[in-house]
């Protein structure tokens, strides 16, 4: 403890300079609490304002998906290239090393398998476990138009309320069943409902016609879902179009870990998302890295 008589008088007050209040870089998030913003800043790159999320949570309803049979072998080498890992608590605890620096988005809804009605989900993870696992966001599936639409919406709003209490954002994932329309009108409806009811950001699918109206009409960030496996150039083109039309990044799974060269593919996706690289140049990067 220093002697009080020995403390120098403070002088550097900069009275001629007003304190600057920095606006938050992420769409619709400026009024959030500090902890929320800090967690979102780990998910989204503050420089580009975008994220490359690696989705590996498929097993929670469809078991060992192709490419995810061994997460320790197939996924851990990809982790350093992802801004965020989206996964379940079982995989996080059993496979992901605690030294991993990537932001964690934890799947917290569940309850039905591919053998049953998928929209029949409930909250499957207690908020205390999300806190224990130091996650940056919690992901809840929302089935607008599904059989259990109301239940899935209430699931989301409950997590928003609880997450707000502890400073953890909620990611609403818009699910599209086989009988649901995949057009701009549907996605505008689904995304806006989620945002209106408090979701801090939203994951939804890309569509060729009208995607910019989906992002423009949603007051919080939208992250593009990767969807089913398609050729690498097509996936890079889809990611490019999505971010150019307003998406704040991508959440890709199968189009990365089912690629012939997953490490090369995730780096190509990063070039598109963070550096605005064209699909053609990103595909050239993919081929070059693949052949190394």
Secondary structure as UniProt FT lines:
FT   HELIX           4..6
FT   TURN            15..16
FT   TURN            27..28
FT   TURN            30..31
FT   HELIX           34..43
FT   TURN            46..48
FT   STRAND          51..55
FT   HELIX           59..62
FT   TURN            66..67
FT   HELIX           71..74
FT   HELIX           76..79
FT   TURN            80..81
FT   STRAND          84..87
FT   HELIX           89..94
FT   TURN            98..99
FT   STRAND          103..107
FT   STRAND          109..110
FT   TURN            114..115
FT   TURN            118..119
FT   STRAND          122..123
FT   HELIX           127..132
FT   TURN            133..134
FT   STRAND          137..142
FT   TURN            144..145
FT   TURN            147..148
FT   HELIX           149..166
FT   STRAND          169..174
FT   TURN            178..179
FT   HELIX           184..196
FT   TURN            197..198
FT   STRAND          201..205
FT   TURN            208..210
FT   HELIX           211..216
FT   STRAND          221..225
FT   HELIX           232..244
FT   TURN            245..246
FT   STRAND          249..252
FT   HELIX           254..257
FT   TURN            260..261
FT   HELIX           262..275
FT   HELIX           279..290
//
